[in-house]
Amino acid sequence: MNFQDTLATLPSADHLRGLDVVDGHGAVVHHIPAAPGKMGSLRVYNALAERFGGALHAEAVAQGLAWFAEHAADARARPGAHPNIDLLLAPATAQAGWRLVPLPA
């Protein structure tokens, strides 16, 4: 499936003001706001949080990249163009022990 087809299968994120990726000490290492142009990423990360109990580990990273579909390939070709995907592509992310924390509106 392409990204748009995948988004149609994921839960809404309309109830969120954003999502934080936090390290083991509770520090925010990445933030995705509920803003125009970011809602697709917010939906993907929120779905990952729901599916994997908030854990961002190797399986969650692989699933996120699969859901981003053609955008993951573009992110690989153009580092920096898709920061929310770049986070998943970073080799250390899968082993960092980070958590996904949805932020209610």
MOPAC internal coordinates of N, CA, C and O (Angstrom, degrees):
PM7 1SCF
backbone

  N    0.0000 0     0.00 0     0.00 0    0    0    0
  C    1.4471 1     0.00 0     0.00 0    1    0    0
  C    1.5245 1   110.10 1     0.00 0    2    1    0
  O    1.2310 1   121.43 1   -29.31 1    3    2    1
  N    1.3174 1   114.86 1   150.69 1    3    2    1
  C    1.4553 1   118.46 1   174.40 1    5    3    2
  C    1.5284 1   109.13 1   -86.85 1    6    5    3
  O    1.2310 1   120.80 1    -3.77 1    7    6    5
  N    1.3199 1   116.08 1   176.23 1    7    6    5
  C    1.4530 1   121.27 1  -174.11 1    9    7    6
  C    1.5302 1   111.79 1   -60.29 1   10    9    7
  O    1.2310 1   119.99 1   134.38 1   11   10    9
  N    1.3094 1   117.63 1   -45.62 1   11   10    9
  C    1.4670 1   120.27 1  -178.42 1   13   11   10
  C    1.5226 1   111.45 1   -63.69 1   14   13   11
  O    1.2310 1   119.93 1   140.29 1   15   14   13
  N    1.3312 1   117.73 1   -39.71 1   15   14   13
  C    1.4644 1   120.66 1   176.73 1   17   15   14
  C    1.5258 1   110.65 1   -64.02 1   18   17   15
  O    1.2310 1   120.80 1   139.65 1   19   18   17
  N    1.3231 1   116.08 1   -40.35 1   19   18   17
  C    1.4614 1   120.70 1   178.89 1   21   19   18
  C    1.5226 1   110.86 1   -64.62 1   22   21   19
  O    1.2310 1   120.11 1   135.15 1   23   22   21
  N    1.3344 1   117.39 1   -44.85 1   23   22   21
  C    1.4581 1   120.28 1  -179.96 1   25   23   22
  C    1.5233 1   111.87 1   -56.14 1   26   25   23
  O    1.2310 1   120.48 1   144.67 1   27   26   25
  N    1.3226 1   116.68 1   -35.33 1   27   26   25
  C    1.4613 1   120.62 1  -179.45 1   29   27   26
  C    1.5274 1   111.82 1   -64.24 1   30   29   27
  O    1.2310 1   120.00 1   160.21 1   31   30   29
  N    1.3306 1   117.61 1   -19.79 1   31   30   29
  C    1.4662 1   121.19 1  -178.92 1   33   31   30
  C    1.5239 1   112.73 1   -96.55 1   34   33   31
  O    1.2310 1   120.04 1   170.25 1   35   34   33
  N    1.3261 1   117.52 1    -9.75 1   35   34   33
  C    1.4662 1   121.44 1  -175.56 1   37   35   34
  C    1.5275 1   111.01 1   -92.93 1   38   37   35
  O    1.2310 1   120.68 1   -27.68 1   39   38   37
  N    1.3448 1   116.31 1   152.32 1   39   38   37
  C    1.4583 1   119.05 1   178.43 1   41   39   38
  C    1.5310 1   111.69 1   -63.77 1   42   41   39
  O    1.2310 1   121.38 1   -26.68 1   43   42   41
  N    1.3017 1   114.96 1   153.32 1   43   42   41
  C    1.4533 1   121.52 1   176.47 1   45   43   42
  C    1.5253 1   109.96 1   -64.63 1   46   45   43
  O    1.2310 1   121.14 1   -25.09 1   47   46   45
  N    1.3177 1   115.43 1   154.91 1   47   46   45
  C    1.4685 1   121.11 1   174.21 1   49   47   46
  C    1.5279 1   109.64 1  -120.73 1   50   49   47
  O    1.2310 1   120.73 1  -161.29 1   51   50   49
  N    1.3288 1   116.20 1    18.71 1   51   50   49
  C    1.4597 1   120.63 1  -177.36 1   53   51   50
  C    1.5223 1   112.90 1   -63.83 1   54   53   51
  O    1.2310 1   120.47 1   160.47 1   55   54   53
  N    1.3184 1   116.70 1   -19.53 1   55   54   53
  C    1.4648 1   121.58 1  -178.84 1   57   55   54
  C    1.5315 1   112.62 1   -87.10 1   58   57   55
  O    1.2310 1   120.71 1  -176.59 1   59   58   57
  N    1.3361 1   116.26 1     3.41 1   59   58   57
  C    1.4626 1   120.90 1  -176.47 1   61   59   58
  C    1.5245 1   111.30 1  -110.72 1   62   61   59
  O    1.2310 1   121.05 1   -29.09 1   63   62   61
  N    1.3392 1   115.60 1   150.91 1   63   62   61
  C    1.4693 1   121.27 1   170.90 1   65   63   62
  C    1.5216 1   109.89 1   -98.97 1   66   65   63
  O    1.2310 1   120.63 1   174.47 1   67   66   65
  N    1.3380 1   116.40 1    -5.53 1   67   66   65
  C    1.4467 1   121.74 1   178.65 1   69   67   66
  C    1.5159 1   110.58 1   158.80 1   70   69   67
  O    1.2310 1   121.15 1     8.48 1   71   70   69
  N    1.3253 1   115.41 1  -171.52 1   71   70   69
  C    1.4618 1   122.65 1   178.47 1   73   71   70
  C    1.5156 1   107.60 1  -147.16 1   74   73   71
  O    1.2310 1   120.79 1   -45.09 1   75   74   73
  N    1.3290 1   116.10 1   134.91 1   75   74   73
  C    1.4565 1   121.34 1   175.88 1   77   75   74
  C    1.5205 1   110.25 1  -106.49 1   78   77   75
  O    1.2310 1   121.14 1   -37.25 1   79   78   77
  N    1.3134 1   115.43 1   142.75 1   79   78   77
  C    1.4546 1   122.45 1   167.72 1   81   79   78
  C    1.5232 1   104.92 1  -102.27 1   82   81   79
  O    1.2310 1   120.54 1   -59.79 1   83   82   81
  N    1.3257 1   116.58 1   120.21 1   83   82   81
  C    1.4632 1   120.34 1  -174.83 1   85   83   82
  C    1.5292 1   110.64 1  -118.51 1   86   85   83
  O    1.2310 1   121.39 1   -31.60 1   87   86   85
  N    1.3184 1   114.94 1   148.40 1   87   86   85
  C    1.4675 1   119.87 1   177.99 1   89   87   86
  C    1.5271 1   109.56 1   -85.99 1   90   89   87
  O    1.2310 1   120.61 1     3.74 1   91   90   89
  N    1.3146 1   116.43 1  -176.26 1   91   90   89
  C    1.4548 1   122.60 1  -177.03 1   93   91   90
  C    1.5098 1   114.74 1   -64.96 1   94   93   91
  O    1.2310 1   120.21 1   164.58 1   95   94   93
  N    1.3148 1   117.20 1   -15.42 1   95   94   93
  C    1.4621 1   122.05 1   178.86 1   97   95   94
  C    1.5276 1   111.86 1   -99.62 1   98   97   95
  O    1.2310 1   120.76 1  -179.62 1   99   98   97
  N    1.3339 1   116.16 1     0.38 1   99   98   97
  C    1.4595 1   120.22 1   179.83 1  101   99   98
  C    1.5162 1   114.76 1    88.91 1  102  101   99
  O    1.2310 1   120.15 1  -176.05 1  103  102  101
  N    1.3171 1   117.32 1     3.95 1  103  102  101
  C    1.4691 1   120.68 1   178.41 1  105  103  102
  C    1.5328 1   109.78 1   -79.57 1  106  105  103
  O    1.2310 1   121.08 1   -41.53 1  107  106  105
  N    1.3130 1   115.55 1   138.47 1  107  106  105
  C    1.4612 1   120.89 1   178.35 1  109  107  106
  C    1.5330 1   108.61 1   -75.51 1  110  109  107
  O    1.2310 1   120.80 1   -58.23 1  111  110  109
  N    1.3309 1   116.08 1   121.77 1  111  110  109
  C    1.4675 1   120.60 1   178.15 1  113  111  110
  C    1.5265 1   111.61 1  -102.73 1  114  113  111
  O    1.2310 1   121.06 1   165.18 1  115  114  113
  N    1.3346 1   115.59 1   -14.82 1  115  114  113
  C    1.4669 1   120.30 1   179.73 1  117  115  114
  C    1.5229 1   107.41 1  -161.31 1  118  117  115
  O    1.2310 1   120.51 1   -36.03 1  119  118  117
  N    1.3215 1   116.63 1   143.97 1  119  118  117
  C    1.4615 1   121.49 1   178.89 1  121  119  118
  C    1.5198 1   109.36 1  -133.12 1  122  121  119
  O    1.2310 1   120.66 1   -43.59 1  123  122  121
  N    1.3195 1   116.35 1   136.41 1  123  122  121
  C    1.4601 1   121.89 1   174.03 1  125  123  122
  C    1.5272 1   106.64 1  -117.86 1  126  125  123
  O    1.2310 1   119.94 1   -66.24 1  127  126  125
  N    1.3281 1   117.72 1   113.76 1  127  126  125
  C    1.4644 1   120.06 1  -179.69 1  129  127  126
  C    1.5248 1   111.48 1   -82.48 1  130  129  127
  O    1.2310 1   120.97 1   -22.26 1  131  130  129
  N    1.3111 1   115.76 1   157.74 1  131  130  129
  C    1.4658 1   120.68 1   170.29 1  133  131  130
  C    1.5221 1   106.33 1   -83.25 1  134  133  131
  O    1.2310 1   120.89 1   -92.53 1  135  134  133
  N    1.3154 1   115.91 1    87.47 1  135  134  133
  C    1.4604 1   121.63 1  -174.60 1  137  135  134
  C    1.5275 1   108.83 1  -142.03 1  138  137  135
  O    1.2310 1   120.28 1   -24.35 1  139  138  137
  N    1.3169 1   117.06 1   155.65 1  139  138  137
  C    1.4629 1   119.58 1   176.54 1  141  139  138
  C    1.5279 1   110.80 1   -52.30 1  142  141  139
  O    1.2310 1   121.12 1   -43.79 1  143  142  141
  N    1.3047 1   115.47 1   136.21 1  143  142  141
  C    1.4543 1   121.42 1  -179.63 1  145  143  142
  C    1.5223 1   114.17 1    85.76 1  146  145  143
  O    1.2310 1   120.22 1   172.73 1  147  146  145
  N    1.3271 1   117.18 1    -7.27 1  147  146  145
  C    1.4727 1   121.81 1  -178.78 1  149  147  146
  C    1.5319 1   112.05 1  -118.75 1  150  149  147
  O    1.2310 1   120.15 1   173.37 1  151  150  149
  N    1.3453 1   117.31 1    -6.63 1  151  150  149
  C    1.4628 1   119.91 1  -172.75 1  153  151  150
  C    1.5295 1   112.79 1   -66.26 1  154  153  151
  O    1.2310 1   119.69 1   147.42 1  155  154  153
  N    1.3191 1   118.20 1   -32.58 1  155  154  153
  C    1.4615 1   120.06 1   176.84 1  157  155  154
  C    1.5180 1   110.52 1   -64.42 1  158  157  155
  O    1.2310 1   120.33 1   134.01 1  159  158  157
  N    1.3151 1   116.98 1   -45.99 1  159  158  157
  C    1.4677 1   121.28 1   177.43 1  161  159  158
  C    1.5220 1   110.51 1   -62.72 1  162  161  159
  O    1.2310 1   120.52 1   138.34 1  163  162  161
  N    1.3241 1   116.61 1   -41.66 1  163  162  161
  C    1.4553 1   119.78 1   179.34 1  165  163  162
  C    1.5217 1   110.73 1   -61.41 1  166  165  163
  O    1.2310 1   120.28 1   138.67 1  167  166  165
  N    1.3150 1   117.07 1   -41.33 1  167  166  165
  C    1.4689 1   120.32 1   178.08 1  169  167  166
  C    1.5228 1   111.42 1   -64.13 1  170  169  167
  O    1.2310 1   119.99 1   137.85 1  171  170  169
  N    1.3307 1   117.62 1   -42.15 1  171  170  169
  C    1.4659 1   120.63 1   178.70 1  173  171  170
  C    1.5283 1   110.07 1   -62.35 1  174  173  171
  O    1.2310 1   120.32 1   128.91 1  175  174  173
  N    1.3132 1   116.99 1   -51.09 1  175  174  173
  C    1.4704 1   119.95 1  -177.55 1  177  175  174
  C    1.5303 1   111.51 1   -65.39 1  178  177  175
  O    1.2310 1   119.92 1   142.90 1  179  178  177
  N    1.3301 1   117.76 1   -37.10 1  179  178  177
  C    1.4587 1   120.09 1   177.06 1  181  179  178
  C    1.5270 1   110.45 1   -64.58 1  182  181  179
  O    1.2310 1   120.37 1   138.21 1  183  182  181
  N    1.3244 1   116.90 1   -41.79 1  183  182  181
  C    1.4666 1   120.61 1   177.54 1  185  183  182
  C    1.5325 1   110.75 1   -63.66 1  186  185  183
  O    1.2310 1   120.30 1   142.02 1  187  186  185
  N    1.3221 1   117.03 1   -37.98 1  187  186  185
  C    1.4674 1   119.98 1   175.64 1  189  187  186
  C    1.5258 1   110.40 1   -63.07 1  190  189  187
  O    1.2310 1   120.43 1   137.10 1  191  190  189
  N    1.3331 1   116.78 1   -42.90 1  191  190  189
  C    1.4700 1   120.53 1   178.79 1  193  191  190
  C    1.5199 1   110.54 1   -59.92 1  194  193  191
  O    1.2310 1   120.53 1   136.42 1  195  194  193
  N    1.3267 1   116.60 1   -43.58 1  195  194  193
  C    1.4648 1   120.38 1   179.72 1  197  195  194
  C    1.5267 1   111.04 1   -66.46 1  198  197  195
  O    1.2310 1   120.53 1   134.25 1  199  198  197
  N    1.3126 1   116.59 1   -45.75 1  199  198  197
  C    1.4732 1   120.47 1  -174.97 1  201  199  198
  C    1.5267 1   112.74 1   -69.71 1  202  201  199
  O    1.2310 1   120.34 1   144.02 1  203  202  201
  N    1.3298 1   116.95 1   -35.98 1  203  202  201
  C    1.4644 1   120.48 1  -173.68 1  205  203  202
  C    1.5285 1   113.29 1  -111.90 1  206  205  203
  O    1.2310 1   120.56 1  -158.60 1  207  206  205
  N    1.3162 1   116.54 1    21.40 1  207  206  205
  C    1.4563 1   120.62 1   175.85 1  209  207  206
  C    1.5135 1   114.26 1    60.78 1  210  209  207
  O    1.2310 1   120.56 1  -150.61 1  211  210  209
  N    1.3162 1   116.54 1    29.39 1  211  210  209
  C    1.4603 1   120.98 1   178.92 1  213  211  210
  C    1.5108 1   114.86 1    86.63 1  214  213  211
  O    1.2310 1   119.68 1   173.01 1  215  214  213
  N    1.3212 1   118.21 1    -6.99 1  215  214  213
  C    1.4664 1   121.08 1  -178.60 1  217  215  214
  C    1.5275 1   110.76 1   -82.77 1  218  217  215
  O    1.2310 1   120.96 1   -43.09 1  219  218  217
  N    1.3172 1   115.76 1   136.91 1  219  218  217
  C    1.4587 1   121.36 1   173.95 1  221  219  218
  C    1.5226 1   107.01 1  -110.65 1  222  221  219
  O    1.2310 1   121.09 1   -84.20 1  223  222  221
  N    1.3226 1   115.52 1    95.80 1  223  222  221
  C    1.4600 1   122.45 1  -178.03 1  225  223  222
  C    1.5275 1   108.72 1  -128.61 1  226  225  223
  O    1.2310 1   120.16 1     5.52 1  227  226  225
  N    1.3084 1   117.31 1  -174.48 1  227  226  225
  C    1.4716 1   121.09 1  -173.23 1  229  227  226
  C    1.5231 1   112.83 1   -55.33 1  230  229  227
  O    1.2310 1   119.98 1   136.32 1  231  230  229
  N    1.3163 1   117.64 1   -43.68 1  231  230  229
  C    1.4682 1   120.05 1  -179.08 1  233  231  230
  C    1.5347 1   110.85 1   -65.84 1  234  233  231
  O    1.2310 1   120.24 1   138.96 1  235  234  233
  N    1.3272 1   117.14 1   -41.04 1  235  234  233
  C    1.4627 1   121.05 1   178.56 1  237  235  234
  C    1.5346 1   110.56 1   -65.22 1  238  237  235
  O    1.2310 1   120.28 1   138.48 1  239  238  237
  N    1.3130 1   117.07 1   -41.52 1  239  238  237
  C    1.4612 1   121.41 1   177.96 1  241  239  238
  C    1.5250 1   109.89 1   -60.23 1  242  241  239
  O    1.2310 1   120.03 1   132.12 1  243  242  241
  N    1.3272 1   117.55 1   -47.88 1  243  242  241
  C    1.4658 1   121.17 1  -179.99 1  245  243  242
  C    1.5262 1   110.94 1   -60.79 1  246  245  243
  O    1.2310 1   120.39 1   137.53 1  247  246  245
  N    1.3296 1   116.86 1   -42.47 1  247  246  245
  C    1.4591 1   120.26 1   179.44 1  249  247  246
  C    1.5238 1   110.61 1   -64.81 1  250  249  247
  O    1.2310 1   120.33 1   136.67 1  251  250  249
  N    1.3258 1   116.98 1   -43.33 1  251  250  249
  C    1.4576 1   120.14 1   178.51 1  253  251  250
  C    1.5199 1   112.43 1   -59.85 1  254  253  251
  O    1.2310 1   120.50 1   136.61 1  255  254  253
  N    1.3120 1   116.65 1   -43.39 1  255  254  253
  C    1.4696 1   119.70 1   178.54 1  257  255  254
  C    1.5235 1   110.88 1   -64.91 1  258  257  255
  O    1.2310 1   120.04 1   142.34 1  259  258  257
  N    1.3219 1   117.53 1   -37.66 1  259  258  257
  C    1.4683 1   120.51 1   177.31 1  261  259  258
  C    1.5314 1   110.09 1   -64.22 1  262  261  259
  O    1.2310 1   120.21 1   137.08 1  263  262  261
  N    1.3329 1   117.20 1   -42.92 1  263  262  261
  C    1.4630 1   119.91 1   179.17 1  265  263  262
  C    1.5191 1   112.62 1   -66.64 1  266  265  263
  O    1.2310 1   119.69 1   146.08 1  267  266  265
  N    1.3247 1   118.19 1   -33.92 1  267  266  265
  C    1.4586 1   119.98 1   177.88 1  269  267  266
  C    1.5300 1   111.55 1   -71.13 1  270  269  267
  O    1.2310 1   120.04 1   164.25 1  271  270  269
  N    1.3110 1   117.54 1   -15.75 1  271  270  269
  C    1.4653 1   124.93 1   171.68 1  273  271  270
  C    1.5344 1   112.13 1    49.27 1  274  273  271
  O    1.2310 1   120.47 1    57.74 1  275  274  273
  N    1.3344 1   116.71 1  -122.26 1  275  274  273
  C    1.4647 1   120.81 1  -174.13 1  277  275  274
  C    1.5337 1   112.43 1   -62.98 1  278  277  275
  O    1.2310 1   119.93 1   156.67 1  279  278  277
  N    1.3177 1   117.73 1   -23.33 1  279  278  277
  C    1.4633 1   119.94 1   178.12 1  281  279  278
  C    1.5340 1   111.36 1   -70.51 1  282  281  279
  O    1.2310 1   120.19 1   151.30 1  283  282  281
  N    1.3303 1   117.24 1   -28.70 1  283  282  281
  C    1.4699 1   120.14 1   176.59 1  285  283  282
  C    1.5266 1   110.00 1   -66.13 1  286  285  283
  O    1.2310 1   120.47 1   139.06 1  287  286  285
  N    1.3147 1   116.70 1   -40.94 1  287  286  285
  C    1.4686 1   119.97 1   177.60 1  289  287  286
  C    1.5261 1   110.47 1   -64.04 1  290  289  287
  O    1.2310 1   120.44 1   139.35 1  291  290  289
  N    1.3215 1   116.77 1   -40.65 1  291  290  289
  C    1.4609 1   120.27 1   178.03 1  293  291  290
  C    1.5290 1   111.06 1   -65.45 1  294  293  291
  O    1.2310 1   120.45 1   141.54 1  295  294  293
  N    1.3281 1   116.74 1   -38.46 1  295  294  293
  C    1.4672 1   120.60 1   178.17 1  297  295  294
  C    1.5214 1   111.14 1   -64.46 1  298  297  295
  O    1.2310 1   120.44 1   142.38 1  299  298  297
  N    1.3194 1   116.76 1   -37.62 1  299  298  297
  C    1.4746 1   119.72 1   177.10 1  301  299  298
  C    1.5327 1   110.53 1   -64.49 1  302  301  299
  O    1.2310 1   120.87 1   141.60 1  303  302  301
  N    1.3249 1   115.94 1   -38.40 1  303  302  301
  C    1.4639 1   120.66 1  -177.94 1  305  303  302
  C    1.5236 1   112.36 1   -77.33 1  306  305  303
  O    1.2310 1   120.66 1   154.27 1  307  306  305
  N    1.3516 1   116.34 1   -25.73 1  307  306  305
  C    1.4617 1   119.96 1  -175.84 1  309  307  306
  C    1.5266 1   109.94 1  -133.59 1  310  309  307
  O    1.2310 1   120.34 1  -106.37 1  311  310  309
  N    1.3471 1   116.95 1    73.63 1  311  310  309
  C    1.4693 1   119.67 1   179.56 1  313  311  310
  C    1.5296 1   111.12 1   -53.34 1  314  313  311
  O    1.2310 1   121.28 1   -43.93 1  315  314  313
  N    1.3296 1   115.15 1   136.07 1  315  314  313
  C    1.4495 1   121.26 1  -179.64 1  317  315  314
  C    1.5133 1   114.12 1    95.73 1  318  317  315
  O    1.2310 1   120.00 1   162.15 1  319  318  317
  N    1.3258 1   117.61 1   -17.85 1  319  318  317
  C    1.4635 1   120.93 1  -178.67 1  321  319  318
  C    1.5258 1   112.41 1   -77.26 1  322  321  319
  O    1.2310 1   120.24 1   156.03 1  323  322  321
  N    1.3127 1   117.15 1   -23.97 1  323  322  321
  C    1.4675 1   122.35 1  -177.29 1  325  323  322
  C    1.5341 1   108.68 1  -133.92 1  326  325  323
  O    1.2310 1   119.50 1  -101.09 1  327  326  325
  N    1.3280 1   118.56 1    78.91 1  327  326  325
  C    1.4676 1   120.54 1  -173.94 1  329  327  326
  C    1.5265 1   114.61 1   -57.67 1  330  329  327
  O    1.2310 1   120.05 1   146.79 1  331  330  329
  N    1.3317 1   117.50 1   -33.21 1  331  330  329
  C    1.4637 1   119.54 1  -179.17 1  333  331  330
  C    1.5270 1   111.73 1   -71.78 1  334  333  331
  O    1.2310 1   120.51 1   152.12 1  335  334  333
  N    1.3081 1   116.63 1   -27.88 1  335  334  333
  C    1.4680 1   120.98 1   175.01 1  337  335  334
  C    1.5265 1   109.58 1   -84.34 1  338  337  335
  O    1.2310 1   120.45 1   142.50 1  339  338  337
  N    1.3250 1   116.74 1   -37.50 1  339  338  337
  C    1.4715 1   120.46 1   177.26 1  341  339  338
  C    1.5237 1   110.81 1   -53.55 1  342  341  339
  O    1.2310 1   120.59 1   142.11 1  343  342  341
  N    1.3336 1   116.47 1   -37.89 1  343  342  341
  C    1.4642 1   120.02 1   178.74 1  345  343  342
  C    1.5225 1   110.39 1   -58.54 1  346  345  343
  O    1.2310 1   120.22 1   136.92 1  347  346  345
  N    1.3332 1   117.18 1   -43.08 1  347  346  345
  C    1.4648 1   120.77 1   179.60 1  349  347  346
  C    1.5268 1   111.95 1   -70.53 1  350  349  347
  O    1.2310 1   120.44 1   150.31 1  351  350  349
  N    1.3187 1   116.76 1   -29.69 1  351  350  349
  C    1.4666 1   120.64 1  -179.44 1  353  351  350
  C    1.5309 1   113.13 1   -78.46 1  354  353  351
  O    1.2310 1   120.16 1   160.47 1  355  354  353
  N    1.3221 1   117.30 1   -19.53 1  355  354  353
  C    1.4675 1   120.48 1  -179.13 1  357  355  354
  C    1.5284 1   109.59 1   -63.99 1  358  357  355
  O    1.2310 1   119.88 1   -54.63 1  359  358  357
  N    1.3343 1   117.83 1   125.37 1  359  358  357
  C    1.4693 1   120.88 1  -175.83 1  361  359  358
  C    1.5255 1   114.61 1   -54.34 1  362  361  359
  O    1.2310 1   119.70 1   146.06 1  363  362  361
  N    1.3158 1   118.19 1   -33.94 1  363  362  361
  C    1.4680 1   120.65 1  -176.20 1  365  363  362
  C    1.5274 1   113.41 1   -77.08 1  366  365  363
  O    1.2310 1   119.61 1   160.53 1  367  366  365
  N    1.3318 1   118.34 1   -19.47 1  367  366  365
  C    1.4624 1   121.10 1  -174.43 1  369  367  366
  C    1.5223 1   112.58 1   -57.00 1  370  369  367
  O    1.2310 1   120.07 1   133.94 1  371  370  369
  N    1.3169 1   117.47 1   -46.06 1  371  370  369
  C    1.4679 1   121.06 1  -175.96 1  373  371  370
  C    1.5246 1   112.40 1   -63.25 1  374  373  371
  O    1.2310 1   120.13 1   155.72 1  375  374  373
  N    1.3195 1   117.36 1   -24.28 1  375  374  373
  C    1.4659 1   121.17 1  -176.84 1  377  375  374
  C    1.5245 1   113.35 1  -105.88 1  378  377  375
  O    1.2310 1   119.84 1  -179.73 1  379  378  377
  N    1.3305 1   117.90 1     0.27 1  379  378  377
  C    1.4603 1   121.08 1  -170.85 1  381  379  378
  C    1.5256 1   114.16 1   -76.41 1  382  381  379
  O    1.2310 1   120.06 1   161.15 1  383  382  381
  N    1.3326 1   117.49 1   -18.85 1  383  382  381
  C    1.4595 1   119.59 1  -177.82 1  385  383  382
  C    1.5160 1   112.91 1    73.98 1  386  385  383
  O    1.2310 1   120.12 1  -152.29 1  387  386  385
  N    1.3265 1   117.38 1    27.71 1  387  386  385
  C    1.4526 1   121.54 1  -179.71 1  389  387  386
  C    1.5191 1   110.69 1   -78.10 1  390  389  387
  O    1.2310 1   121.22 1   -18.38 1  391  390  389
  N    1.3323 1   115.27 1   161.62 1  391  390  389
  C    1.4670 1   123.07 1   178.88 1  393  391  390
  C    1.5315 1   109.49 1  -120.83 1  394  393  391
  O    1.2310 1   121.53 1   -30.42 1  395  394  393
  N    1.3323 1   114.69 1   149.58 1  395  394  393
  C    1.4441 1   122.23 1   175.49 1  397  395  394
  C    1.5225 1   107.82 1  -101.71 1  398  397  395
  O    1.2310 1   120.61 1   -57.67 1  399  398  397
  N    1.3242 1   116.44 1   122.33 1  399  398  397
  C    1.4613 1   121.02 1  -175.42 1  401  399  398
  C    1.5263 1   109.78 1  -122.55 1  402  401  399
  O    1.2310 1   120.30 1   -80.51 1  403  402  401
  N    1.3471 1   117.02 1    99.49 1  403  402  401
  C    1.4727 1   119.60 1   175.39 1  405  403  402
  C    1.5279 1   109.80 1   -65.64 1  406  405  403
  O    1.2310 1   120.65 1   -38.62 1  407  406  405
  N    1.3291 1   116.37 1   141.38 1  407  406  405
  C    1.4639 1   122.62 1  -177.68 1  409  407  406
  C    1.5268 1   109.19 1  -110.44 1  410  409  407
  O    1.2310 1   119.84 1   -72.39 1  411  410  409
  N    1.3312 1   117.92 1   107.61 1  411  410  409
  C    1.4616 1   120.43 1  -179.57 1  413  411  410
  C    1.5317 1   111.48 1   -59.84 1  414  413  411
  O    1.2310 1   121.23 1   -32.66 1  415  414  413
  N    1.3191 1   115.25 1   147.34 1  415  414  413
  C    1.4725 1   120.59 1   178.93 1  417  415  414
  C    1.5179 1   110.73 1   -69.04 1  418  417  415
  O    1.2310 1   120.10 1   180.00 1  419  418  417

